[in-house]
Amino acid sequence: FSGVSGDEFSVLRSPQSVVFRDGSWPIPGERIPDVAALSMGFSVEEDLSWPGLAVGDLFHRPRATVLVTVKGVDKLALPVKGVSYPIENAVPFSLDSVANAIHTLFSEETPVVLQLAPSEERVYMVGKANSVFEDLSVTLRQLRNRLFQDNSVLGSLPLNSLSRNNEVDLLFLSELQVLHDVASLLSRHKHLAKDHSPDLYSLELSGLEEVGKRYGEDSQQFKDASQILVDSLQKFADEMFNLYSGNAVVEVVAVKAFNSPNIRKTRSILQSSQSEQDNPYNLAYPYNYNYSVIFNIILWMMIGLALAVIVISYNLWNMDPGYDSIIYRMTNQKIRMD
C-alpha cells in the first residue's frame, strides 16, 4: 500500500456488539477518532469507507472506549488474539470530538471522560472523572513520588536492565504506574461502569520513545522496556474490560513518529479569526439543559424591573407635594403652629 507506514492500530479487547474484521486494511491516521466514534454509536461528519469496522448491534453499544497511544515504536508484540491494522499517514489526532459528543448527549448522566498525557502533564477530565481520579498523579513530581510509595509498580515489575536511578527509566515506569492507578481507582467506583452513559479514556505514553533516544533501539534497555510495556498494556486492557463486564473497547496505537499534516499556509489581507476556522459552517454552540432556566430568570427579572421603574416614575410624576409627601405635611403643620 502506498503511503502506509509501519505504525499499527490494534484492538486488544472488544465486545460482541462491535465487530472488527481481521484483515490488513490500512486505516488513515486522521480517521482514528471517527473509528472510536462509530464504534460507540455516534455519527461522524464524513462517511468512513473502511472495511475493518463492520456494523454491529446498534442497540447494545459499548459502555467505554479506551485508547492508548504509544509513541516511539511502530509495532508492539501484542497477543495474537487481538486485531491489528497498518496506519496510513500517521498524523497527530485527538478524541476531543468524541469527548464533546459524549458531554453534549449525556451531560445529565455525568459520564467519565479522561484524557491524559503524563510526560507532558496534560490532563482533561469531564463528569465523574473529577471525583474518581482526584487522587491520580498527573504532574512529573507527583508521578516520581508515586513510584517510591509502598504499593507502586516498582515492587511488582521485573526491571531487568532498567534502573531506578535514571530519570528516563523513571519516566517510563511512571507511565506504567498511571495505567495501574487508572484501573485501580476505577475499581473503587464500579457503579459508574454500569450506568447507561458511555465513558472515554485516552492515554498518551511517550516514555518508551525517551528510552529509545537514551539507550538506542537496539539496546537491551529498549527491549526490556518494550516487553514490560506489552505486559502492562495487556493487563490494563483485561482489567478495564472486566470492570465494564466485557462491554468495552480497548485499542492501542503504536506510532514511531507522527507526520506533520500537509497544510498549505497562506496569509490573506482579510485574515480569518480563530473562531471562524473552528466553526466553518457558522453553527450555533450547543445549549445545555440549564439554558432555558437561566433565560427565563433573566427575562422575567428584566421585565419586572422595567415595570417597577415605570410605576414608580408615574407615581412620582403625578404626586401632589402638599398632600402625598410627609415632608411637606410636617413643614406646613410646623409653620401653622409658629
matplotlib code that plots the C-alpha trace (Angstrom):
import matplotlib.pyplot as plt

x = [0.0, 1.4, 1.8, 1.4, 3.9, 4.9, 2.7, -0.2, -3.7, -4.6, -7.7, -6.9, -10.4, -13.8, -17.4, -19.5, -21.6, -18.5, -17.1, -13.6, -12.8, -9.5, -7.5, -4.7, -6.8, -4.8, -6.6, -6.0, -4.4, -6.7, -9.8, -8.9, -11.2, -14.0, -13.5, -13.8, -16.9, -18.6, -17.8, -19.6, -22.6, -22.0, -22.3, -19.4, -19.2, -17.7, -18.6, -15.9, -15.4, -13.0, -13.8, -12.1, -15.2, -18.4, -21.9, -22.6, -25.6, -26.9, -28.9, -26.0, -23.2, -20.1, -20.1, -16.5, -13.7, -10.1, -7.4, -3.7, -1.2, 2.4, 5.0, 8.5, 7.7, 5.9, 4.9, 4.4, 4.4, 0.8, -1.1, -2.3, -5.9, -6.1, -6.7, -4.1, -4.2, -1.5, -1.8, -1.7, -0.4, 0.1, -0.7, -1.5, -5.0, -7.2, -10.5, -11.9, -14.8, -15.8, -15.5, -17.6, -20.3, -20.4, -20.6, -23.3, -25.5, -25.1, -24.5, -27.2, -25.8, -22.2, -20.1, -16.5, -14.1, -10.4, -7.7, -4.1, -0.6, 1.6, 5.0, 3.5, 1.4, -1.7, -5.0, -8.6, -11.5, -15.2, -18.1, -17.5, -13.8, -13.0, -14.1, -13.0, -9.4, -8.9, -6.0, -4.4, -0.8, -0.7, 2.5, 6.0, 6.7, 3.6, 4.5, 8.0, 6.7, 4.1, 6.7, 8.5, 5.4, 4.9, 2.2, 3.8, 4.7, 8.4, 7.7, 6.0, 7.6, 10.7, 13.0, 15.8, 18.2, 16.2, 17.4, 15.6, 18.2, 17.8, 15.3, 14.4, 13.7, 11.6, 9.5, 8.8, 7.9, 5.7, 3.5, 3.0, 2.1, -0.6, -2.1, -2.2, -3.7, -6.5, -7.8, -7.3, -9.2, -12.0, -12.4, -13.4, -16.3, -17.7, -21.2, -20.0, -19.1, -22.6, -24.6, -26.1, -23.7, -20.6, -17.1, -13.9, -10.3, -7.4, -3.9, -0.7, 2.6, 5.9, 8.2, 9.3, 10.3, 12.6, 14.1, 14.9, 16.5, 18.6, 19.9, 19.1, 16.5, 18.9, 19.8, 18.7, 17.0, 14.7, 13.9, 13.1, 11.0, 9.0, 8.3, 7.3, 5.0, 3.3, 2.6, 1.3, -0.9, -2.4, -3.0, -4.6, -6.8, -8.0, -8.8, -10.7, -12.6, -13.6, -14.6, -17.1, -18.3, -16.9, -18.6, -15.6, -13.3, -9.6, -7.4, -3.6, -2.0, 1.7, 3.4, 7.1, 6.7, 3.8, 3.9, 3.3, 0.0, 0.3, -1.3, -0.7, -0.1, -1.2, -1.8, -4.7, -5.4, -8.8, -7.3, -10.0, -10.3, -9.7, -13.4, -14.2, -11.7, -13.0, -16.6, -16.6, -20.3, -21.3, -23.3, -24.6, -22.9, -24.9, -27.1, -27.4, -30.5, -29.7, -30.1, -34.0, -33.9, -31.3, -33.1, -36.4, -34.9, -33.1, -36.1, -38.8, -36.4, -35.8, -39.5, -40.3, -37.6, -38.8, -42.4, -41.3, -39.4, -42.4, -44.8, -42.5, -41.8, -45.5, -46.4, -43.6, -44.7, -48.3, -47.6, -49.0, -46.3, -48.9, -50.9, -48.8, -45.4, -44.9, -42.1, -44.4, -47.1, -44.8, -43.4, -46.9, -48.0, -44.9, -45.4, -49.1, -48.1, -45.5]
y = [0.0, 3.4, 5.8, 3.0, 3.2, 0.5, 2.1, 0.0, 0.4, -2.6, -3.7, -5.7, -6.3, -5.6, -6.7, -8.8, -5.7, -4.1, -6.2, -5.6, -7.7, -9.4, -8.0, -5.8, -2.8, 0.4, 2.9, 6.7, 8.2, 11.2, 8.9, 7.0, 9.3, 8.5, 4.8, 5.4, 7.4, 4.9, 2.0, 3.9, 4.5, 8.2, 9.8, 11.4, 14.3, 12.3, 8.7, 6.2, 3.7, 1.5, -2.3, -3.0, -1.9, -3.8, -2.9, -4.5, -4.4, -0.9, -1.4, -2.5, -0.1, -0.4, 1.4, 2.6, 3.1, 3.0, 4.3, 4.1, 5.9, 4.6, 6.8, 5.7, 2.3, 1.3, -2.2, -4.0, -7.7, -7.8, -11.1, -12.8, -12.7, -9.0, -7.5, -5.1, -2.8, -0.7, 3.1, 5.3, 8.8, 8.8, 12.4, 13.8, 13.2, 13.7, 12.4, 15.8, 15.4, 12.1, 13.7, 16.7, 14.3, 12.4, 15.5, 17.0, 14.0, 12.6, 15.8, 15.0, 11.5, 12.8, 10.3, 9.6, 11.3, 11.2, 12.4, 12.2, 12.6, 12.0, 13.1, 16.4, 16.9, 17.3, 16.2, 16.7, 15.4, 15.7, 14.5, 11.9, 11.7, 14.7, 12.7, 9.3, 10.3, 13.1, 11.2, 10.4, 11.6, 14.0, 16.1, 14.8, 15.4, 13.5, 10.7, 10.4, 10.4, 7.9, 5.4, 5.3, 4.5, 1.1, -0.1, 1.1, -0.9, -0.9, -3.8, -6.0, -5.3, -7.1, -4.1, -6.3, -3.7, -0.7, 1.4, 3.2, 5.9, 7.1, 9.8, 8.4, 4.9, 6.5, 8.5, 5.2, 3.4, 6.3, 5.9, 2.3, 3.4, 5.6, 2.6, 0.7, 3.7, 4.3, 0.8, 0.7, 4.0, 3.0, -0.3, 1.7, 3.2, 0.1, 1.6, 4.1, 1.3, 0.0, 3.2, 4.0, 6.8, 5.8, 6.6, 7.6, 7.1, 8.5, 8.0, 9.0, 7.3, 8.6, 7.0, 4.2, 6.8, 8.5, 5.2, 4.6, 8.0, 7.5, 4.0, 3.3, 1.0, -1.9, -1.7, -4.2, -1.5, -0.7, -4.4, -4.9, -1.7, -2.9, -6.2, -4.6, -2.2, -5.0, -7.0, -3.8, -2.9, -6.4, -6.4, -2.9, -4.0, -7.0, -5.0, -2.3, -4.9, -6.8, -3.6, -2.9, -6.5, -7.2, -4.2, -2.0, -1.5, -1.3, 0.0, 0.7, 3.0, 2.4, 5.3, 5.6, 9.4, 11.5, 13.1, 16.8, 17.3, 18.8, 22.2, 25.0, 28.1, 31.4, 34.8, 36.9, 40.6, 39.7, 37.4, 35.0, 34.7, 31.5, 31.1, 31.1, 28.3, 26.2, 26.8, 26.9, 26.4, 29.2, 26.9, 27.9, 26.3, 23.5, 24.5, 22.5, 21.9, 25.0, 27.4, 27.7, 28.2, 31.0, 32.6, 32.7, 34.0, 36.9, 37.7, 38.0, 39.8, 42.4, 42.7, 43.1, 45.7, 47.6, 47.6, 48.7, 51.7, 52.7, 52.5, 54.4, 57.1, 57.5, 57.9, 60.4, 62.5, 62.7, 63.2, 66.2, 67.5, 69.1, 66.0, 63.0, 63.9, 63.6, 66.2, 69.0, 67.9, 68.2, 71.5, 73.1, 72.0, 73.4, 76.8, 77.0, 76.3, 79.0]
z = [0.0, -0.9, 2.0, 4.6, 7.4, 9.9, 12.5, 13.8, 15.2, 17.4, 19.1, 22.3, 23.6, 22.2, 23.0, 20.6, 19.7, 18.0, 15.1, 13.9, 10.8, 10.6, 7.6, 6.5, 5.5, 6.2, 8.3, 7.7, 10.8, 10.8, 10.9, 14.1, 16.1, 13.7, 14.3, 18.0, 17.5, 15.2, 17.5, 20.3, 18.1, 17.3, 13.9, 12.1, 9.6, 6.8, 5.9, 6.8, 4.0, 6.0, 5.8, 9.1, 11.2, 10.5, 11.5, 14.9, 17.3, 17.2, 20.4, 22.6, 22.2, 24.4, 27.7, 27.3, 24.8, 26.0, 23.5, 24.4, 22.1, 22.4, 20.8, 19.8, 18.3, 15.2, 16.3, 19.6, 20.2, 21.3, 21.8, 18.7, 19.9, 19.1, 15.7, 14.1, 11.1, 9.5, 9.8, 6.7, 7.1, 10.9, 11.8, 15.3, 16.4, 19.4, 20.7, 21.5, 19.1, 20.8, 24.2, 23.1, 21.7, 25.0, 27.1, 24.9, 24.7, 28.2, 30.2, 32.7, 33.4, 34.1, 32.1, 32.8, 30.3, 30.9, 28.5, 29.9, 28.7, 31.8, 30.3, 29.0, 32.2, 30.1, 31.7, 30.8, 32.9, 32.5, 34.6, 37.3, 36.3, 38.6, 41.6, 40.5, 39.6, 42.0, 43.6, 40.2, 39.8, 36.8, 37.3, 36.9, 40.6, 41.7, 39.4, 40.8, 44.4, 43.5, 42.2, 45.5, 47.6, 49.1, 46.6, 43.4, 40.3, 41.2, 43.6, 41.0, 37.7, 36.6, 35.8, 34.3, 32.7, 33.7, 36.6, 39.4, 39.4, 35.8, 35.0, 31.7, 33.2, 35.9, 33.4, 31.5, 34.7, 35.9, 32.8, 33.7, 37.2, 35.6, 33.8, 37.1, 39.0, 36.5, 36.7, 40.5, 41.1, 38.7, 40.6, 43.7, 41.7, 39.9, 39.8, 37.2, 34.8, 34.9, 34.1, 30.7, 29.8, 27.7, 29.1, 27.3, 28.2, 26.1, 27.3, 25.5, 26.5, 25.3, 27.9, 25.5, 23.0, 25.5, 26.4, 22.7, 22.5, 25.6, 25.0, 21.4, 19.9, 19.7, 23.4, 26.0, 27.9, 25.0, 24.5, 28.2, 28.3, 25.2, 26.8, 30.1, 28.3, 26.3, 29.5, 31.3, 28.4, 28.2, 32.0, 31.8, 28.9, 30.8, 33.9, 32.1, 30.0, 33.2, 35.1, 32.3, 32.3, 28.9, 27.3, 26.5, 23.5, 24.3, 21.5, 21.1, 18.6, 18.1, 16.3, 15.6, 14.9, 13.9, 10.4, 10.1, 8.4, 4.9, 5.4, 2.9, 5.0, 3.4, 4.7, 3.5, 3.9, 5.4, 8.0, 9.3, 13.0, 15.0, 15.8, 12.0, 11.5, 14.3, 13.1, 9.3, 9.0, 11.4, 13.6, 17.0, 20.0, 21.7, 24.6, 27.7, 29.9, 32.1, 29.2, 29.4, 33.2, 33.1, 30.1, 32.0, 35.2, 33.3, 31.1, 33.8, 36.2, 33.5, 32.8, 36.5, 37.0, 33.9, 35.2, 38.6, 37.2, 35.1, 38.0, 40.4, 37.8, 37.1, 40.8, 41.3, 38.3, 39.5, 43.2, 45.0, 47.3, 49.6, 50.3, 49.2, 50.8, 54.5, 54.3, 53.2, 55.6, 58.7, 57.4, 56.9, 60.4, 62.0, 60.1, 61.3, 64.9, 64.8]

ax = plt.figure().add_subplot(projection="3d")
ax.plot(x, y, z, "-o")
ax.set_aspect("equal")
plt.show()
